[in-house]
Every structure is written in C-alpha cells, then in structure tokens.
Amino acid sequence: MTDHNIRMAAVFFLAFLLYGKISFDWVRFCLSVLPLLTKNNGLL
C-alpha cells in the first residue's frame, strides 16, 4: 500500500514537471504537505 502511494506521488510529481514550470510556492507547498502525508501513511 505504501509502495503504491509512493509510486502515485512520483507519477504526479513527474506529471507536474512535464506539464511546465513549477513555481517555488508550489514546491514549498508540496514540501510542507509531504511530511503530513507520510505521517498519515505511517512511513515515518
């Protein structure tokens, strides 16, 4: 289950990279949300 979540996160990240420019605000948002997601998934 966790591997699937990691794969999905990587796919979405690559999709956004391919989509175009990523603003620093978006990157900061992802970095601030990622720990919450990993904590909820029990990865940390």
C-alpha distances in whole Angstrom, upper triangle without the diagonal:
4,5,5,6,9,10,11,12,14,15,17,18,20,21,23,24,26,27,29,30,28,30,30,29,26,25,26,24,21,21,22,19,17,17,17,13,12,14,12,9,11,11,15
4,5,5,6,9,10,11,12,14,15,16,18,20,21,22,24,25,28,28,26,28,27,27,24,22,23,21,18,18,19,16,13,14,14,11,9,11,11,7,8,7,11
4,5,5,6,9,10,11,12,14,15,16,18,20,21,22,24,26,27,25,27,27,27,24,22,23,22,19,19,21,18,15,16,17,13,11,14,14,10,12,10,14
4,5,5,6,9,10,10,12,14,15,16,18,20,21,22,25,26,24,26,27,26,23,22,23,22,18,19,21,18,15,17,17,13,13,16,14,11,13,12,16
4,5,5,6,9,10,11,12,14,15,17,18,20,21,23,24,22,24,24,23,20,19,20,18,15,16,17,14,12,13,13,10,9,12,11,8,11,10,14
4,5,5,6,9,10,10,12,14,15,16,18,20,22,22,20,22,22,22,19,17,19,17,14,14,16,14,11,13,14,10,9,13,13,10,12,10,13
4,5,5,6,9,10,11,12,14,15,16,18,21,22,20,23,23,23,20,18,20,19,16,17,19,17,14,16,17,13,13,16,16,13,16,14,17
4,5,5,6,9,10,10,12,14,15,16,19,20,18,21,22,21,18,17,19,17,14,16,18,15,13,16,16,12,13,16,15,13,16,15,18
4,5,5,6,9,10,11,12,14,15,17,18,16,18,18,18,15,13,15,14,10,12,14,12,9,13,13,10,11,14,14,12,15,13,16
4,5,5,6,8,10,10,12,14,16,17,15,18,18,19,15,14,16,16,12,13,16,14,12,15,16,13,13,17,17,15,18,15,18
4,5,5,6,9,10,10,12,15,16,15,18,19,20,16,15,18,17,14,16,19,16,14,18,19,16,16,20,19,17,20,18,21
4,5,5,6,9,10,10,13,14,13,15,17,17,13,13,16,14,11,14,16,14,13,16,17,14,15,19,18,17,20,19,21
4,5,5,6,9,10,11,12,10,13,14,15,11,10,13,13,9,12,15,13,12,15,17,14,15,19,19,18,20,18,20
4,5,5,6,8,10,12,11,15,16,17,14,13,16,16,13,15,18,17,15,19,20,18,18,22,22,21,23,21,23
4,5,5,6,9,11,11,14,16,17,14,14,17,16,14,17,19,18,17,20,21,19,20,24,23,22,25,23,25
4,5,5,7,8,7,11,13,14,10,11,14,13,11,14,17,16,15,19,20,18,20,23,23,22,25,23,25
4,5,6,7,7,11,13,14,11,11,15,15,13,15,18,18,17,20,22,20,21,24,25,24,27,24,26
4,5,8,10,13,16,17,15,14,18,18,16,19,22,21,20,24,25,23,24,27,28,26,29,27,29
4,7,9,12,15,16,13,14,18,17,16,19,21,20,20,24,25,23,25,28,28,27,30,28,30
4,6,10,13,14,12,13,17,17,16,18,21,21,21,24,26,24,26,29,29,29,31,29,31
4,6,10,12,10,11,14,15,15,17,19,20,20,23,25,24,25,28,29,29,31,29,30
4,6,8,6,7,10,11,11,13,15,16,16,20,21,20,22,25,25,26,28,26,27
4,5,5,7,9,10,11,13,14,16,17,20,21,21,23,25,26,27,29,27,27
4,5,5,6,8,10,10,12,14,15,18,19,20,21,23,25,25,27,25,25
4,5,5,6,9,10,10,12,14,16,17,18,20,22,23,24,26,25,25
4,5,5,6,9,10,10,12,15,16,16,18,20,21,22,24,23,23
4,5,5,6,9,10,10,13,15,15,16,19,20,21,22,21,21
4,5,5,6,9,10,12,13,15,16,18,19,20,22,20,20
4,5,5,6,8,11,11,12,15,16,17,18,20,19,19
4,5,5,6,9,10,10,12,14,15,16,18,17,17
4,6,5,7,9,10,11,13,15,16,17,15,15
4,6,7,8,10,11,12,14,15,17,16,15
4,6,5,6,9,10,11,13,14,14,14
4,5,5,6,8,10,11,12,11,11
4,5,5,6,8,10,10,9,8
4,6,5,6,9,10,10,10
4,5,5,6,9,9,10
4,5,5,6,5,6
4,5,5,6,6
4,5,8,9
4,6,8
4,6
4
